[in-house]
Amino acid sequence: MSDSELKSAERPAVRYVTIDENNTGQRIDNFLVTFLKGVPKGKIYNLLRKGEIRVNKKRTKPDYRLQNEDVVRIAPIVIAPESDKPVLSDRLKSEIESRIVYEDKGLIVVNKPSGLAVHGGSGLSFGLVEVVRQMRPLEKFIELVHRLDRDTSGLIMIAKKRAVLKELHTALREKEGVQKTYLALVYGSWPKRKLQVNAPLLKNELQSGERVVRVHTDGKESLTRFKLVRQFEGYSLVECEPVTGRTHQIRVHTQYAGYPIVGDEKYSPAESLKATKALGFKRLCLHATRLDIMLNGERMLFEAPLDKEWQLLMNEKLTGVFS
């Protein structure tokens, strides 16, 4: 066989996948992440943008929900061999193991640390879901139910069964059966009467690829409920309940209200960031503290307190507590 024939034989072929009931209703980006294991998520989005992945011969967007008997055309993609995948340290896997607050045959709930992305891609070789897949190598199905920003800590759900994923996705989409509550430390004195922010959010992507969200009349309807928990001199701890689930919703709504989140490199003033870094706050002070879900007809409540370092800094460095 000649060199040219050998290269041709090794070249991946176009693949056609017919969707059945197991994947009906699933977003195509989530389907592709599972189907194309080893391909970075950023590359999958790039292929969708370029039209190299199509549904029924037509271009499609990442949020398209697959229908029964859809035909997905996947352009030739070189998938990294198993040996090229990141080798994760036992220390990292041990830390994530210690942060599992619940696990059964269909669901894992993890108290994610700040600084760990939920998935690989966009220059990251791995994220939380890749760590969990290596921790549970015998599980055939490990998928994120929802997402948290890389610098946000707290509770996140990972499905071990497609039926669980579909049920929770339906609950999230219909805003019924899943309630997420966050804690945020913000700059300024949050008014006790400030109970919600209702402002449409528009997502922009800069040339650098950085994602920025802002309040804009052309944006999607967005609502966050707030409750003052504790007030300090110049800072406030607030409870945040996003009714809708937009990108950076809590971060932008607190900024729009005039009280950006401590440590938010994207949406907080530089002078404020400098002041809190001097106090020792070196992270985004946003934490997913509570999850209240209905699954298989059963109500399940999960809670995760603020990390000890955050609590210590807040109690020792912030003064003038009066509520």
C-alpha positions in Angstrom: 0.0 0.0 0.0 1.4 3.4 -0.9 1.8 6.3 1.5 -1.2 8.1 0.0 -3.4 5.0 0.2 -2.3 4.4 3.8 -3.2 8.0 4.7 -6.6 7.6 3.0 -7.3 4.4 4.9 -6.5 6.1 8.2 -8.6 9.2 7.5 -11.9 9.2 9.5 -15.1 8.9 7.4 -18.2 11.0 7.5 -20.7 9.4 9.9 -24.5 9.4 9.9 -26.4 8.8 13.1 -30.1 8.2 13.2 -31.6 9.4 16.5 -33.9 7.1 18.4 -36.0 7.5 21.6 -32.9 7.3 23.8 -31.7 10.7 22.6 -35.0 12.4 21.6 -35.3 15.8 23.3 -31.6 16.0 24.0 -29.7 19.1 23.0 -27.4 18.3 20.1 -24.3 19.8 21.8 -24.8 17.5 24.8 -25.4 14.5 22.5 -22.2 15.3 20.6 -20.1 15.6 23.8 -21.2 12.0 24.7 -21.0 10.6 21.2 -17.6 12.2 20.4 -15.8 11.3 23.6 -12.3 12.8 23.5 -13.2 15.8 21.3 -13.0 19.1 23.2 -16.3 20.8 23.6 -14.9 24.0 22.0 -14.1 22.0 18.9 -17.7 20.6 18.8 -19.1 24.2 18.9 -16.7 25.2 16.2 -17.8 22.3 14.0 -21.5 23.3 14.5 -20.8 26.9 13.7 -19.0 25.9 10.4 -21.8 23.6 9.4 -19.7 20.5 9.5 -22.2 18.9 11.8 -25.7 19.0 10.3 -29.2 17.6 11.1 -31.3 16.4 8.2 -28.8 18.0 5.8 -29.3 21.5 7.4 -27.1 23.6 9.6 -28.1 23.6 13.3 -27.5 25.5 16.5 -26.0 24.0 19.7 -29.3 24.3 21.6 -31.3 22.4 18.9 -33.3 19.5 20.6 -33.0 16.3 18.6 -36.2 14.6 17.3 -36.8 10.9 16.8 -35.4 9.7 13.4 -33.3 12.9 12.9 -30.2 12.1 10.8 -27.1 13.7 12.2 -24.2 14.1 9.8 -20.8 14.3 11.5 -17.9 15.4 9.4 -14.6 13.5 9.7 -13.1 14.2 13.1 -9.8 12.8 14.6 -10.6 11.7 18.1 -7.7 11.7 20.6 -6.7 8.2 21.6 -7.1 7.2 25.3 -3.4 7.7 25.9 -3.7 11.4 24.9 -6.4 12.2 27.5 -5.3 14.0 30.6 -4.0 11.9 33.5 -5.6 13.4 36.6 -3.8 13.3 39.9 -5.0 11.0 42.8 -5.0 14.1 45.0 -7.6 15.9 42.7 -9.8 12.8 42.5 -9.6 12.4 46.3 -10.6 16.0 46.8 -13.6 15.7 44.5 -14.5 12.3 46.2 -14.6 14.2 49.5 -16.9 16.8 48.0 -19.6 14.4 46.9 -22.6 15.2 49.0 -24.9 12.6 47.5 -24.7 9.6 45.2 -27.1 6.8 44.1 -27.5 4.7 41.0 -28.6 7.6 38.9 -27.3 10.9 40.4 -24.2 12.5 41.9 -24.3 15.8 43.6 -20.9 17.5 44.1 -19.9 20.6 46.1 -17.6 21.9 43.3 -14.6 24.0 44.4 -14.0 27.5 43.0 -11.5 27.5 40.1 -12.5 24.1 38.6 -14.4 24.3 35.3 -17.3 21.9 34.9 -16.0 20.5 31.7 -12.9 20.7 29.4 -12.7 22.8 26.3 -11.7 26.4 25.5 -8.1 25.7 26.3 -8.9 23.5 29.3 -7.9 19.8 29.1 -10.4 18.7 31.7 -13.1 19.8 34.1 -15.3 18.3 36.8 -17.1 15.9 34.6 -13.9 14.5 33.2 -12.6 14.0 36.8 -15.8 12.1 37.7 -15.6 9.9 34.6 -12.1 8.8 35.7 -13.3 8.3 39.3 -16.1 6.1 38.1 -14.6 4.2 35.1 -17.3 1.4 35.1 -20.1 3.9 34.6 -21.2 4.0 31.0 -23.0 7.3 31.4 -21.7 10.4 33.2 -23.1 13.8 32.1 -23.6 17.2 33.6 -27.2 18.1 34.4 -26.5 21.9 34.5 -23.5 24.2 34.8 -21.7 26.5 37.1 -19.1 29.2 36.1 -15.6 28.0 36.7 -15.0 30.4 39.6 -18.4 29.7 41.2 -18.4 27.1 43.9 -21.1 24.9 45.2 -23.7 22.2 44.3 -23.8 20.8 40.8 -25.7 17.7 39.6 -24.2 14.9 37.4 -26.4 12.2 35.9 -25.4 8.6 35.8 -28.5 7.6 33.8 -30.0 9.1 30.7 -33.5 8.9 32.3 -32.4 11.0 35.2 -30.7 13.5 32.9 -33.9 13.8 30.8 -36.2 14.2 33.8 -34.0 17.0 35.4 -33.5 18.8 32.0 -37.3 18.8 31.6 -37.7 20.2 35.2 -35.1 22.9 34.5 -36.6 23.8 31.2 -40.1 24.1 32.6 -38.9 25.9 35.8 -40.7 23.3 37.9 -39.1 20.7 40.2 -35.6 22.3 40.5 -34.9 25.3 42.8 -31.3 26.5 43.1 -30.2 29.0 45.8 -26.9 30.8 45.9 -25.0 33.0 48.4 -23.1 36.0 47.2 -20.9 38.5 49.0 -21.4 41.8 47.3 -19.9 45.3 47.5 -22.1 47.9 49.2 -25.1 47.8 51.6 -27.9 45.7 49.9 -31.3 47.2 50.8 -33.6 44.9 52.8 -36.4 45.9 50.5 -34.5 45.0 47.4 -36.2 41.6 46.8 -35.7 41.0 43.1 -34.1 42.2 39.8 -36.1 41.8 36.7 -33.9 42.8 33.7 -33.4 41.2 30.3 -29.9 39.9 29.6 -28.1 39.9 26.3 -25.1 37.6 25.7 -22.2 38.9 23.7 -19.0 37.2 22.6 -15.9 39.4 22.1 -13.3 38.8 19.4 -11.1 37.2 22.0 -13.8 34.6 22.6 -14.6 36.0 26.0 -18.3 35.9 26.9 -19.8 39.1 28.3 -23.4 39.5 29.4 -25.2 42.8 29.9 -28.7 44.2 30.6 -30.3 45.1 27.3 -33.8 45.6 26.0 -33.1 43.1 23.2 -32.0 40.4 25.7 -33.9 37.5 27.1 -36.3 37.9 30.1 -34.4 37.3 33.3 -35.5 37.3 36.9 -33.5 36.8 40.1 -35.0 37.0 43.7 -32.8 38.3 46.5 -32.8 38.2 50.3 -30.4 40.1 52.6 -28.7 37.5 54.9 -26.1 39.6 56.7 -24.7 43.1 56.4 -21.2 44.4 57.1 -19.6 47.8 56.8 -19.5 48.3 53.0 -20.4 44.7 52.2 -23.5 42.4 52.2 -24.1 38.7 52.1 -27.2 38.0 50.0 -29.2 34.9 49.1 -29.9 34.7 45.4 -32.6 32.6 43.7 -32.4 32.7 39.9 -36.0 32.1 38.5 -34.6 32.0 34.9 -31.3 30.4 34.1 -29.3 32.8 31.9 -25.5 32.9 31.6 -23.9 35.0 34.4 -27.4 36.0 35.5 -26.7 36.5 39.2 -23.4 38.3 38.5 -24.9 40.7 36.0 -28.1 41.3 38.0 -26.2 42.2 41.2 -24.0 44.6 39.1 -27.0 46.1 37.5 -28.6 46.7 41.0 -25.4 48.5 42.0 -23.9 45.8 44.2 -21.4 43.7 42.1 -20.0 40.4 43.6 -16.8 40.5 45.5 -13.9 39.0 43.4 -15.8 39.2 40.1 -13.0 40.0 37.6 -15.5 40.5 34.8 -18.2 42.7 36.4 -16.7 44.5 39.4 -14.8 47.8 39.4 -11.0 47.4 39.5 -10.6 49.5 42.6 -13.0 47.4 44.6 -11.3 44.2 43.4 -7.9 45.6 44.6 -9.3 46.4 48.0 -10.8 42.9 48.6 -7.7 41.2 47.3 -5.7 43.1 49.9 -8.1 41.6 52.5 -7.4 38.1 51.2 -10.5 37.6 48.9 -8.9 36.0 45.9 -12.0 34.3 44.4 -15.4 35.0 43.1 -17.6 35.1 46.2 -20.6 33.2 44.6 -21.6 29.8 46.0 -24.4 27.4 45.0 -25.5 26.6 48.6 -28.8 24.7 48.2 -30.6 22.4 45.6 -34.2 21.5 46.1 -35.3 19.0 43.4 -38.1 16.5 42.6 -36.8 13.3 41.1 -38.9 10.1 40.5 -41.7 11.7 42.5 -39.4 12.2 45.5 -38.3 15.5 47.0 -34.6 15.8 47.6 -32.8 18.7 49.4 -29.1 19.2 49.3 -27.1 21.8 51.1 -23.4 22.9 51.1 -22.1 25.6 53.5 -19.6 28.3 52.4 -16.0 27.1 52.3 -14.2 27.6 55.6 -11.7 30.0 54.1 -14.5 32.3 52.8 -16.3 32.2 56.2 -13.1 33.0 58.1 -12.2 36.0 55.9 -15.7 37.3 56.1 -15.8 37.0 59.9 -12.3 38.3 60.6 -11.7 40.9 57.8 -15.1 42.5 57.4 -16.2 44.7 60.3 -19.3 46.6 61.5 -21.8 43.7 61.5 -25.2 45.0 62.3 -27.6 42.5 61.0 
